Amino acid sequence: MASAQSVQSSLVQFSLETENLQAKQLFEDLAEQQKNILTLLEGRYQQILQEEPQFKQSNP
């Protein structure tokens, strides 16, 4: 999850740093897609924690 968040942050930063409008739009679109991926990952992670209590015990 941390790596996925880092990717999103990098994409946002790239979009802010570039002056190329086409590249800026691409980075913004990719950052939005990555945000959606993070939302899905978080939901799946919560589902796993509910279904597999032993996972929660071994990964605080």
FITORSE-876247 format. One record per residue: residue number from 0; x, y, z of N, C-alpha, C, CB in turn. Coordinates in nm, 4 decimals. Glycine has a CB too. Example, Ala and Ser with C-alpha at 12.3 -4.5 7.8 and 13.67 -1.06 7.14 Angstrom:
// residues 2
PT    i    n.east   n.north      n.up   ca.east  ca.north     ca.up    c.east   c.north      c.up   cb.east  cb.north     cb.up
PT    0    1.3190   -0.5690    0.7800    1.2300   -0.4500    0.7800    1.3200   -0.3300    0.7800    1.1308   -0.4473    0.9046
PT    1    1.2850   -0.2250    0.7080    1.3670   -0.1060    0.7140    1.2900    0.0030    0.7870    1.4084   -0.0598    0.5725
This chain:
// residues 60
PT    i    n.east   n.north      n.up   ca.east  ca.north     ca.up    c.east   c.north      c.up   cb.east  cb.north     cb.up
PT    0    0.0830   -0.1180    0.0000    0.0000    0.0000    0.0000    0.0881    0.1253    0.0000   -0.0948   -0.0007    0.1212
PT    1    0.1936    0.1214    0.0775    0.2808    0.2385    0.0836    0.3449    0.2655   -0.0522    0.3894    0.2190    0.1905
PT    2    0.3828    0.1613   -0.1208    0.4431    0.1791   -0.2539    0.3421    0.2385   -0.3515    0.4960    0.0444   -0.3081
PT    3    0.2192    0.1927   -0.3449    0.1148    0.2449   -0.4334    0.0882    0.3921   -0.4035   -0.0150    0.1631   -0.4185
PT    4    0.0919    0.4289   -0.2758    0.0730    0.5692   -0.2388    0.1899    0.6543   -0.2874    0.0571    0.5830   -0.0866
PT    5    0.3087    0.5974   -0.2812    0.4271    0.6682   -0.3287    0.4187    0.6945   -0.4788    0.5535    0.5884   -0.2962
PT    6    0.3704    0.5957   -0.5530    0.3536    0.6130   -0.6977    0.2571    0.7275   -0.7254    0.3025    0.4824   -0.7634
PT    7    0.1460    0.7294   -0.6549    0.0482    0.8359   -0.6763    0.1092    0.9727   -0.6446   -0.0769    0.8120   -0.5898
PT    8    0.1809    0.9819   -0.5359    0.2444    1.1088   -0.4984    0.3440    1.1534   -0.6042    0.3146    1.0958   -0.3628
PT    9    0.4197    1.0601   -0.6560    0.5170    1.0942   -0.7605    0.4478    1.1455   -0.8854    0.6032    0.9729   -0.7951
PT   10    0.3393    1.0822   -0.9240    0.2657    1.1259   -1.0429    0.2106    1.2668   -1.0254    0.1517    1.0288   -1.0736
PT   11    0.1576    1.2941   -0.9081    0.1064    1.4291   -0.8799    0.2212    1.5298   -0.8870    0.0373    1.4346   -0.7397
PT   12    0.3335    1.4938   -0.8273    0.4490    1.5840   -0.8295    0.4973    1.6082   -0.9719    0.5630    1.5269   -0.7446
PT   13    0.5033    1.5045   -1.0531    0.5440    1.5203   -1.1929    0.4496    1.6155   -1.2667    0.5474    1.3834   -1.2638
PT   14    0.3202    1.6021   -1.2400    0.2237    1.6891   -1.3083    0.2422    1.8350   -1.2682    0.0804    1.6444   -1.2775
PT   15    0.2825    1.8566   -1.1451    0.3045    1.9938   -1.0984    0.4341    2.0531   -1.1532    0.3070    1.9974   -0.9462
PT   16    0.5320    1.9683   -1.1794    0.6629    2.0172   -1.2209    0.6763    2.0403   -1.3710    0.7672    1.9212   -1.1771
PT   17    0.5937    1.9750   -1.4506    0.6093    1.9889   -1.5950    0.5325    2.1092   -1.6489    0.5628    1.8622   -1.6651
PT   18    0.5874    2.1672   -1.7528    0.5186    2.2769   -1.8199    0.4504    2.2287   -1.9473    0.6167    2.3898   -1.8520
PT   19    0.4806    2.1070   -1.9872    0.4201    2.0472   -2.1059    0.2765    2.0083   -2.0725    0.5020    1.9230   -2.1551
PT   20    0.1808    2.0728   -2.1365    0.0399    2.0508   -2.1025   -0.0049    1.9072   -2.1287   -0.0476    2.1462   -2.1812
PT   21    0.0460    1.8473   -2.2350    0.0090    1.7093   -2.2661    0.0626    1.6142   -2.1587    0.0625    1.6690   -2.4054
PT   22    0.1869    1.6348   -2.1178    0.2461    1.5517   -2.0130    0.1742    1.5752   -1.8804    0.3971    1.5816   -1.9984
PT   23    0.1422    1.7020   -1.8514    0.0706    1.7352   -1.7273   -0.0628    1.6594   -1.7201    0.0460    1.8885   -1.7181
PT   24   -0.1367    1.6596   -1.8306   -0.2655    1.5897   -1.8335   -0.2465    1.4397   -1.8160   -0.3393    1.6182   -1.9650
PT   25   -0.1447    1.3854   -1.8793   -0.1162    1.2427   -1.8671   -0.0850    1.2064   -1.7224    0.0010    1.2033   -1.9583
PT   26    0.0018    1.2843   -1.6581    0.0355    1.2575   -1.5179   -0.0868    1.2701   -1.4275    0.1453    1.3532   -1.4705
PT   27   -0.1706    1.3694   -1.4532   -0.2919    1.3862   -1.3732   -0.3861    1.2671   -1.3908   -0.3638    1.5164   -1.4117
PT   28   -0.4007    1.2221   -1.5146   -0.4867    1.1060   -1.5410   -0.4321    0.9808   -1.4728   -0.4996    1.0821   -1.6926
PT   29   -0.3022    0.9609   -1.4819   -0.2409    0.8443   -1.4179   -0.2514    0.8508   -1.2661   -0.0947    0.8327   -1.4588
PT   30   -0.2372    0.9706   -1.2107   -0.2511    0.9870   -1.0659   -0.3929    0.9533   -1.0216   -0.2152    1.1306   -1.0240
PT   31   -0.4919    0.9918   -1.1011   -0.6315    0.9603   -1.0691   -0.6557    0.8088   -1.0763   -0.7272    1.0347   -1.1658
PT   32   -0.5992    0.7465   -1.1769   -0.6121    0.6004   -1.1884   -0.5466    0.5318   -1.0691   -0.5487    0.5499   -1.3203
PT   33   -0.4313    0.5829   -1.0280   -0.3609    0.5242   -0.9139   -0.4422    0.5436   -0.7859   -0.2203    0.5870   -0.8984
PT   34   -0.5094    0.6569   -0.7743   -0.5959    0.6816   -0.6580   -0.7081    0.5777   -0.6537   -0.6554    0.8257   -0.6627
PT   35   -0.7656    0.5475   -0.7693   -0.8709    0.4462   -0.7759   -0.8174    0.3083   -0.7391   -0.9326    0.4426   -0.9156
PT   36   -0.6964    0.2784   -0.7829   -0.6332    0.1506   -0.7474   -0.6142    0.1428   -0.5971   -0.4971    0.1336   -0.8197
PT   37   -0.5684    0.2509   -0.5364   -0.5496    0.2544   -0.3911   -0.6803    0.2305   -0.3166   -0.4900    0.3882   -0.3489
PT   38   -0.7872    0.2891   -0.3656   -0.9186    0.2691   -0.3041   -0.9583    0.1214   -0.3096   -1.0253    0.3560   -0.3746
PT   39   -0.9362    0.0594   -0.4248   -0.9672   -0.0839   -0.4383   -0.8791   -0.1694   -0.3480   -0.9504   -0.1285   -0.5839
PT   40   -0.7512   -0.1370   -0.3423   -0.6596   -0.2129   -0.2564   -0.6989   -0.2018   -0.1096   -0.5158   -0.1639   -0.2756
PT   41   -0.7346   -0.0821   -0.0672   -0.7741   -0.0620    0.0726   -0.8992   -0.1428    0.1053   -0.7985    0.0874    0.1011
PT   42   -0.9954   -0.1419    0.0142   -1.1165   -0.2208    0.0360   -1.0866   -0.3691    0.0443   -1.2164   -0.1951   -0.0746
PT   43   -1.0019   -0.4168   -0.0426   -0.9646   -0.5584   -0.0421   -0.8887   -0.5934    0.0854   -0.8794   -0.5924   -0.1658
PT   44   -0.8005   -0.5044    0.1283   -0.7239   -0.5258    0.2507   -0.8180   -0.5378    0.3712   -0.6232   -0.4105    0.2722
PT   45   -0.9156   -0.4480    0.3795   -1.0117   -0.4538    0.4895   -1.0933   -0.5828    0.4849   -1.1051   -0.3325    0.4849
PT   46   -1.1290   -0.6269    0.3652   -1.2037   -0.7516    0.3495   -1.1209   -0.8697    0.3988   -1.2443   -0.7723    0.2022
PT   47   -0.9947   -0.8714    0.3649   -0.9066   -0.9802    0.4093   -0.8949   -0.9801    0.5611   -0.7666   -0.9671    0.3451
PT   48   -0.8817   -0.8622    0.6204   -0.8710   -0.8548    0.7664   -0.9961   -0.9102    0.8340   -0.8473   -0.7102    0.8108
PT   49   -1.1127   -0.8885    0.7744   -1.2364   -0.9399    0.8325   -1.2494   -1.0908    0.8145   -1.3562   -0.8701    0.7703
PT   50   -1.2066   -1.1406    0.6990   -1.2231   -1.2826    0.6688   -1.1134   -1.3707    0.7266   -1.2284   -1.3019    0.5212
PT   51   -0.9978   -1.3144    0.7480   -0.8827   -1.3918    0.7938   -0.8230   -1.3273    0.9194   -0.7758   -1.4023    0.6818
PT   52   -0.8814   -1.3534    1.0360   -0.8349   -1.2865    1.1579   -0.6878   -1.3144    1.1896   -0.9202   -1.3294    1.2749
PT   53   -0.6379   -1.4306    1.1498   -0.4981   -1.4611    1.1766   -0.4046   -1.3664    1.1008   -0.4679   -1.6060    1.1389
PT   54   -0.4486   -1.3141    0.9881   -0.3681   -1.2191    0.9128   -0.3487   -1.0909    0.9938   -0.4339   -1.1880    0.7767
PT   55   -0.4548   -1.0472    1.0563   -0.4477   -0.9243    1.1377   -0.3532   -0.9434    1.2556   -0.5882   -0.8841    1.1885
PT   56   -0.3538   -1.0621    1.3157   -0.2652   -1.0886    1.4297   -0.1195   -1.0871    1.3893   -0.2990   -1.2221    1.4930
PT   57   -0.0880   -1.1356    1.2700    0.0518   -1.1429    1.2284    0.1003   -1.0153    1.1631    0.0713   -1.2575    1.1340
PT   58    0.0083   -0.9244    1.1274    0.0442   -0.7976    1.0636   -0.0306   -0.6825    1.1299    0.0132   -0.8017    0.9123
PT   59    0.0237   -0.6303    1.2409   -0.0476   -0.5245    1.3137   -0.0646   -0.3977    1.2344    0.0238   -0.4928    1.4401
